Amino acid sequence: MGMNVYSNREEILERINAMTADDRDAEVVDYLMSFPEEDLTDELKGLLARAYNNTGEYEKALPLLVETESYGRDTANWNFRMGYSLYFLGDYEGSLKYFSQALEIEPDDEDTKWFIAQCNINMPFRQRVVDFWKWFSENSADIEEMLAGRNDGRGSLSDLMAEGMSIIGE
C-alpha cells in the first residue's frame, strides 16, 4: 500500500511542482508511475506528460495527452504540451496547430510565440505555400467582400491577411 493513494491532491501537486521547479523531471516520472493506474487523474496524466516532455520522452507524452484531450483541449497548457511533443517528434505542421491554439488561449505567452516561429522556420517552405493557397481559397470570398467595403462583422482585413501571412512565416 503506497502512501500516494492517501495523499491529498494539494500535497501531490506541491510535491510535483517542487520537483519540476528543481528540474527533477525524472523523479516526477518515477513518482507518478508509482501510483496505481486508477489513481492517475487526467490532471496527473497531464503532469506526467509534461515530465516526459521535459526528459525528452516525447513518444511517451503523446499518448497521455491524446488520452486526456477531452479534459485539456480548452487549456493553453494541454495545447502547448501537445505542440511541444509533436515539435520534438518532427511534426511541425501538427505542432503549429496546437501552439496556435495555445496562443489563442494565452496570447502573451512568449514561449508559445517562439515555438510558432520555429515551426514556421522548420516546416518546408513549399508546404507553407501550399497551406497558404488552401487558406486563401477558403477565405477569398471574405477578402473580396472586405475589399469592396462590405464587412458584415468579419473583423479587419489586416487581421485576416495577417492570419494568412502567418502561414507563410515571418
Backbone as CSV, one residue per row, in Angstrom:
resi,resn,N_x,N_y,N_z,CA_x,CA_y,CA_z,C_x,C_y,C_z
1,MET,0.841,-1.201,0.000,0.000,0.000,0.000,0.872,1.246,0.000
2,GLY,0.888,1.928,-1.098,1.669,3.161,-1.167,0.942,4.291,-0.484
3,MET,1.700,5.252,0.006,1.055,6.388,0.663,0.440,7.344,-0.356
4,ASN,0.802,7.164,-1.638,0.296,8.050,-2.683,-1.223,8.111,-2.696
5,VAL,-1.855,6.949,-2.524,-3.308,6.862,-2.607,-3.948,7.737,-1.527
6,TYR,-3.259,7.859,-0.404,-3.851,8.580,0.725,-3.440,10.040,0.786
7,SER,-2.489,10.432,-0.030,-2.081,11.840,-0.059,-3.206,12.653,-0.672
8,ASN,-3.340,13.873,-0.228,-4.379,14.691,-0.868,-3.813,15.374,-2.107
9,ARG,-4.703,15.849,-2.939,-4.360,16.441,-4.229,-3.341,17.567,-4.087
10,GLU,-3.563,18.468,-3.110,-2.661,19.619,-2.942,-1.247,19.166,-2.609
11,GLU,-1.124,18.148,-1.737,0.206,17.650,-1.370,0.911,17.049,-2.588
12,ILE,0.158,16.300,-3.366,0.720,15.664,-4.561,1.192,16.730,-5.546
13,LEU,0.340,17.720,-5.805,0.700,18.782,-6.761,1.886,19.599,-6.257
14,GLU,1.914,19.867,-4.954,3.009,20.629,-4.359,4.332,19.882,-4.545
15,ARG,4.284,18.579,-4.303,5.491,17.753,-4.448,5.956,17.738,-5.908
16,ILE,5.018,17.548,-6.837,5.361,17.516,-8.269,5.920,18.867,-8.711
17,ASN,5.273,19.955,-8.298,5.727,21.288,-8.688,7.111,21.608,-8.134
18,ALA,7.400,21.139,-6.916,8.730,21.365,-6.325,9.792,20.610,-7.124
19,MET,9.498,19.362,-7.485,10.454,18.579,-8.280,10.663,19.225,-9.655
20,THR,9.565,19.679,-10.272,9.656,20.302,-11.603,10.478,21.585,-11.526
21,ALA,10.250,22.378,-10.494,10.983,23.646,-10.331,12.482,23.397,-10.186
22,ASP,12.847,22.233,-9.622,14.265,21.883,-9.439,14.805,21.053,-10.602
23,ASP,14.065,21.019,-11.729,14.471,20.232,-12.902,14.693,18.765,-12.570
24,ARG,13.845,18.231,-11.703,13.934,16.817,-11.323,12.773,16.056,-11.974
25,ASP,12.667,16.199,-13.295,11.539,15.627,-14.025,11.550,14.101,-14.039
26,ALA,12.739,13.489,-14.034,12.800,12.027,-13.984,12.184,11.528,-12.674
27,GLU,12.377,12.287,-11.590,11.761,11.919,-10.307,10.242,12.060,-10.372
28,VAL,9.758,13.065,-11.105,8.311,13.237,-11.285,7.750,12.004,-11.996
29,VAL,8.448,11.548,-13.031,8.013,10.345,-13.753,7.954,9.163,-12.792
30,ASP,9.042,8.931,-12.043,9.072,7.801,-11.102,7.958,7.905,-10.070
31,TYR,7.770,9.113,-9.535,6.741,9.338,-8.520,5.353,9.010,-9.069
32,LEU,5.030,9.572,-10.240,3.695,9.348,-10.802,3.505,7.915,-11.288
33,MET,4.570,7.273,-11.751,4.466,5.885,-12.196,4.281,4.935,-11.004
34,SER,4.540,5.422,-9.779,4.336,4.586,-8.596,2.862,4.541,-8.181
35,PHE,2.050,5.426,-8.774,0.620,5.456,-8.463,-0.069,4.279,-9.158
36,PRO,-1.084,3.707,-8.497,-1.906,2.735,-9.228,-2.573,3.457,-10.409
37,GLU,-2.695,2.759,-11.536,-3.245,3.358,-12.766,-4.552,4.101,-12.502
38,GLU,-5.432,3.523,-11.703,-6.749,4.137,-11.473,-6.672,5.434,-10.668
39,ASP,-5.533,5.686,-10.020,-5.376,6.928,-9.255,-4.814,8.070,-10.103
40,LEU,-4.393,7.758,-11.333,-3.856,8.803,-12.203,-5.015,9.550,-12.860
41,THR,-5.320,10.704,-12.311,-6.377,11.548,-12.873,-5.872,12.161,-14.176
42,ASP,-6.763,12.772,-14.941,-6.341,13.457,-16.165,-5.333,14.558,-15.841
43,GLU,-5.530,15.237,-14.729,-4.588,16.280,-14.316,-3.198,15.694,-14.087
44,LEU,-3.128,14.569,-13.380,-1.835,13.944,-13.113,-1.220,13.376,-14.389
45,LYS,-2.054,12.850,-15.281,-1.538,12.363,-16.572,-0.936,13.521,-17.362
46,GLY,-1.554,14.702,-17.270,-1.009,15.884,-17.937,0.354,16.261,-17.371
47,LEU,0.495,16.156,-16.045,1.783,16.473,-15.415,2.824,15.404,-15.752
48,LEU,2.380,14.152,-15.880,3.288,13.085,-16.300,3.748,13.339,-17.734
49,ALA,2.824,13.766,-18.590,3.184,14.095,-19.975,4.203,15.234,-20.000
50,ARG,3.993,16.250,-19.152,4.962,17.367,-19.075,6.334,16.839,-18.660
51,ALA,6.364,15.952,-17.664,7.640,15.396,-17.195,8.312,14.583,-18.303
52,TYR,7.513,13.787,-19.036,8.083,13.043,-20.168,8.645,14.008,-21.211
53,ASN,7.921,15.069,-21.522,8.421,16.066,-22.474,9.742,16.641,-21.985
54,ASN,9.796,16.963,-20.698,10.989,17.594,-20.130,12.184,16.649,-20.062
55,THR,11.926,15.334,-20.110,13.037,14.364,-20.113,13.314,13.859,-21.528
56,GLY,12.658,14.450,-22.524,12.906,14.080,-23.913,12.195,12.816,-24.359
57,GLU,11.231,12.349,-23.579,10.488,11.127,-23.929,9.136,11.500,-24.538
58,TYR,9.226,12.199,-25.683,8.032,12.757,-26.330,7.058,11.676,-26.776
59,GLU,7.603,10.527,-27.192,6.737,9.444,-27.659,5.935,8.832,-26.508
60,LYS,6.371,9.037,-25.267,5.591,8.575,-24.108,4.578,9.641,-23.684
61,ALA,4.903,10.907,-23.920,4.000,12.005,-23.544,2.767,12.032,-24.439
62,LEU,2.977,11.798,-25.726,1.906,11.950,-26.715,0.653,11.114,-26.416
63,PRO,0.779,9.802,-26.137,-0.437,9.014,-25.868,-1.191,9.506,-24.618
64,LEU,-0.460,9.979,-23.616,-1.105,10.512,-22.415,-1.918,11.754,-22.754
65,LEU,-1.358,12.587,-23.605,-2.047,13.817,-23.997,-3.275,13.500,-24.842
66,VAL,-3.131,12.567,-25.762,-4.269,12.171,-26.593,-5.389,11.622,-25.702
67,GLU,-5.002,10.830,-24.706,-5.964,10.233,-23.777,-6.707,11.284,-22.949
68,THR,-6.061,12.418,-22.696,-6.657,13.452,-21.842,-7.189,14.639,-22.638
69,GLU,-7.380,14.449,-23.948,-7.805,15.566,-24.802,-9.096,16.202,-24.318
70,SER,-10.099,15.407,-23.979,-11.383,15.998,-23.573,-11.229,16.824,-22.297
71,TYR,-10.278,16.455,-21.445,-10.022,17.200,-20.215,-9.273,18.499,-20.498
72,GLY,-8.301,18.438,-21.428,-7.395,19.571,-21.553,-7.458,20.410,-22.798
73,ARG,-8.210,19.993,-23.819,-8.120,20.658,-25.126,-8.444,22.143,-25.101
74,ASP,-9.166,22.619,-24.087,-9.504,24.044,-23.997,-8.511,24.830,-23.155
75,THR,-7.405,24.189,-22.767,-6.414,24.877,-21.936,-5.135,25.134,-22.729
76,ALA,-4.470,26.213,-22.374,-3.204,26.546,-23.028,-2.149,25.483,-22.712
77,ASN,-2.117,24.999,-21.458,-1.119,24.001,-21.068,-1.210,22.747,-21.917
78,TRP,-2.413,22.200,-22.072,-2.584,20.960,-22.832,-2.149,21.171,-24.286
79,ASN,-2.604,22.263,-24.893,-2.243,22.541,-26.282,-0.738,22.756,-26.435
80,PHE,-0.123,23.445,-25.470,1.320,23.665,-25.514,2.052,22.329,-25.428
81,ARG,1.619,21.469,-24.497,2.284,20.168,-24.328,2.148,19.306,-25.578
82,MET,0.962,19.338,-26.226,0.775,18.599,-27.478,1.714,19.156,-28.546
83,GLY,1.740,20.482,-28.672,2.616,21.113,-29.651,4.074,20.772,-29.403
84,TYR,4.464,20.790,-28.143,5.845,20.517,-27.739,6.242,19.093,-28.115
85,SER,5.379,18.127,-27.792,5.672,16.722,-28.132,5.815,16.564,-29.637
86,LEU,4.848,17.080,-30.368,4.868,16.936,-31.831,6.068,17.650,-32.444
87,TYR,6.410,18.826,-31.900,7.554,19.586,-32.413,8.825,18.746,-32.337
88,PHE,9.068,18.157,-31.169,10.306,17.405,-30.987,10.256,16.022,-31.626
89,LEU,9.070,15.620,-32.087,8.960,14.394,-32.887,9.020,14.721,-34.381
90,GLY,9.214,16.018,-34.711,9.413,16.431,-36.094,8.145,16.731,-36.876
91,ASP,6.988,16.746,-36.197,5.720,17.065,-36.872,5.437,18.551,-36.701
92,TYR,6.090,19.383,-37.524,5.981,20.833,-37.359,4.594,21.353,-37.703
93,GLU,3.949,20.733,-38.688,2.618,21.182,-39.078,1.607,20.887,-37.958
94,GLY,1.654,19.671,-37.409,0.775,19.321,-36.292,1.070,20.166,-35.072
95,SER,2.352,20.374,-34.823,2.800,21.168,-33.694,2.278,22.595,-33.787
96,LEU,2.373,23.167,-34.982,1.922,24.545,-35.205,0.441,24.696,-34.866
97,LYS,-0.351,23.693,-35.215,-1.788,23.725,-34.925,-2.028,23.878,-33.408
98,TYR,-1.327,23.078,-32.616,-1.544,23.121,-31.167,-0.945,24.381,-30.534
99,PHE,0.240,24.787,-30.997,0.814,26.029,-30.462,-0.088,27.219,-30.790
100,SER,-0.676,27.218,-31.986,-1.580,28.313,-32.366,-2.806,28.335,-31.453
101,GLN,-3.334,27.162,-31.123,-4.483,27.108,-30.213,-4.084,27.584,-28.814
102,ALA,-2.890,27.209,-28.369,-2.405,27.656,-27.057,-2.286,29.178,-27.038
103,LEU,-1.803,29.749,-28.150,-1.630,31.207,-28.215,-2.979,31.925,-28.233
104,GLU,-3.980,31.329,-28.850,-5.325,31.927,-28.817,-5.824,32.024,-27.382
105,ILE,-5.537,30.997,-26.583,-5.999,30.951,-25.190,-5.161,31.881,-24.321
106,GLU,-3.843,31.910,-24.550,-2.919,32.750,-23.783,-2.073,33.581,-24.753
107,PRO,-2.634,34.709,-25.229,-1.996,35.476,-26.319,-0.625,36.085,-25.998
108,ASP,-0.253,36.170,-24.733,1.002,36.832,-24.395,2.132,35.868,-24.062
109,ASP,1.928,34.570,-24.266,2.943,33.602,-23.868,4.121,33.607,-24.850
110,GLU,5.267,34.054,-24.361,6.452,34.209,-25.215,6.997,32.861,-25.688
111,ASP,6.947,31.827,-24.835,7.433,30.510,-25.243,6.620,29.981,-26.422
112,THR,5.308,30.157,-26.348,4.438,29.694,-27.428,4.758,30.436,-28.715
113,LYS,4.948,31.768,-28.622,5.289,32.560,-29.810,6.604,32.077,-30.418
114,TRP,7.576,31.753,-29.571,8.872,31.292,-30.053,8.712,29.980,-30.815
115,PHE,7.940,29.041,-30.240,7.748,27.747,-30.907,6.992,27.892,-32.227
116,ILE,6.036,28.807,-32.275,5.319,29.042,-33.538,6.312,29.508,-34.614
117,ALA,7.187,30.423,-34.237,8.200,30.904,-35.189,9.102,29.749,-35.634
118,GLN,9.488,28.889,-34.693,10.355,27.751,-35.021,9.637,26.756,-35.940
119,CYS,8.361,26.536,-35.695,7.579,25.648,-36.575,7.586,26.200,-37.989
120,ASN,7.371,27.501,-38.104,7.347,28.131,-39.423,8.702,28.040,-40.114
121,ILE,9.767,28.142,-39.349,11.112,28.030,-39.919,11.379,26.589,-40.363
122,ASN,10.944,25.643,-39.554,11.262,24.239,-39.819,10.348,23.557,-40.830
123,MET,9.135,24.088,-40.981,8.248,23.500,-41.986,8.793,23.857,-43.359
124,PRO,8.835,22.898,-44.260,9.335,23.219,-45.594,8.518,24.366,-46.212
125,PHE,9.226,25.298,-46.843,8.580,26.475,-47.424,7.495,26.063,-48.417
126,ARG,7.782,25.043,-49.216,6.813,24.576,-50.215,5.484,24.204,-49.537
127,GLN,5.564,23.502,-48.392,4.342,23.113,-47.668,3.599,24.347,-47.155
128,ARG,4.349,25.336,-46.688,3.713,26.559,-46.193,2.984,27.284,-47.324
129,VAL,3.567,27.288,-48.527,2.916,27.929,-49.671,1.637,27.179,-50.035
130,VAL,1.696,25.858,-50.040,0.504,25.042,-50.311,-0.581,25.352,-49.277
131,ASP,-0.180,25.413,-48.000,-1.141,25.711,-46.924,-1.722,27.118,-47.088
132,PHE,-0.866,28.070,-47.504,-1.350,29.431,-47.693,-2.396,29.480,-48.804
133,TRP,-2.129,28.826,-49.928,-3.087,28.873,-51.032,-4.400,28.188,-50.660
134,LYS,-4.316,27.142,-49.854,-5.536,26.483,-49.366,-6.324,27.492,-48.508
135,TRP,-5.624,28.158,-47.596,-6.257,29.172,-46.746,-6.854,30.280,-47.612
136,PHE,-6.083,30.749,-48.596,-6.519,31.851,-49.446,-7.798,31.482,-50.195
137,SER,-7.845,30.274,-50.747,-9.046,29.886,-51.494,-10.256,29.777,-50.564
138,GLU,-10.023,29.353,-49.317,-11.120,29.268,-48.340,-11.608,30.652,-47.908
139,ASN,-10.733,31.649,-47.975,-11.062,32.990,-47.470,-11.216,34.051,-48.556
140,SER,-11.058,33.683,-49.825,-11.043,34.686,-50.895,-12.371,35.438,-51.018
141,ALA,-13.486,34.765,-50.785,-14.784,35.455,-50.866,-14.873,36.546,-49.802
142,ASP,-14.435,36.222,-48.564,-14.439,37.220,-47.491,-13.514,38.386,-47.834
143,ILE,-12.341,38.077,-48.378,-11.384,39.129,-48.734,-11.981,40.052,-49.791
144,GLU,-12.605,39.464,-50.817,-13.235,40.276,-51.865,-14.329,41.174,-51.295
145,GLU,-15.150,40.626,-50.416,-16.221,41.420,-49.791,-15.629,42.576,-48.976
146,MET,-14.572,42.295,-48.217,-13.948,43.325,-47.397,-13.328,44.411,-48.278
147,LEU,-12.685,43.999,-49.367,-12.078,44.975,-50.283,-13.152,45.848,-50.929
148,ALA,-14.345,45.298,-51.104,-15.453,46.058,-51.700,-16.145,46.940,-50.652
149,GLY,-15.648,46.880,-49.412,-16.206,47.737,-48.369,-17.375,47.118,-47.625
150,ARG,-17.659,45.860,-47.871,-18.728,45.175,-47.148,-18.090,44.220,-46.139
151,ASN,-18.212,44.572,-44.877,-17.516,43.803,-43.850,-18.434,42.791,-43.160
152,ASP,-19.622,43.193,-42.790,-20.579,42.318,-42.092,-19.988,41.652,-40.843
153,GLY,-19.207,42.397,-40.096,-18.703,41.902,-38.810,-17.623,40.844,-38.907
154,ARG,-16.901,40.788,-39.993,-15.865,39.767,-40.158,-14.530,40.173,-39.528
155,GLY,-14.452,41.323,-38.925,-13.175,41.779,-38.381,-12.451,42.609,-39.420
156,SER,-11.204,42.960,-39.134,-10.486,43.833,-40.069,-9.768,43.021,-41.142
157,LEU,-9.647,43.627,-42.299,-8.941,42.993,-43.409,-7.490,42.720,-43.017
158,SER,-6.878,43.674,-42.306,-5.468,43.473,-41.933,-5.312,42.276,-40.990
159,ASP,-6.284,42.054,-40.079,-6.212,40.878,-39.194,-6.337,39.592,-40.005
160,LEU,-7.265,39.605,-40.964,-7.466,38.422,-41.794,-6.214,38.135,-42.622
161,MET,-5.633,39.165,-43.209,-4.432,38.973,-44.023,-3.239,38.554,-43.151
162,ALA,-3.171,39.085,-41.937,-2.095,38.684,-41.026,-2.195,37.184,-40.707
163,GLU,-3.433,36.714,-40.545,-3.646,35.276,-40.305,-3.093,34.475,-41.483
164,GLY,-3.428,34.910,-42.705,-2.942,34.217,-43.889,-1.436,34.278,-44.023
165,MET,-0.870,35.457,-43.787,0.570,35.613,-43.939,1.339,34.831,-42.870
166,SER,0.712,34.610,-41.709,1.400,33.841,-40.652,1.631,32.410,-41.100
167,ILE,0.846,31.924,-42.077,1.050,30.576,-42.602,2.372,30.499,-43.358
168,ILE,2.676,31.572,-44.100,3.936,31.619,-44.855,5.111,31.730,-43.892
169,GLY,4.952,32.518,-42.828,6.015,32.689,-41.838,6.509,34.114,-41.813
170,GLU,7.431,34.352,-40.894,7.964,35.705,-40.707,8.641,36.215,-41.964
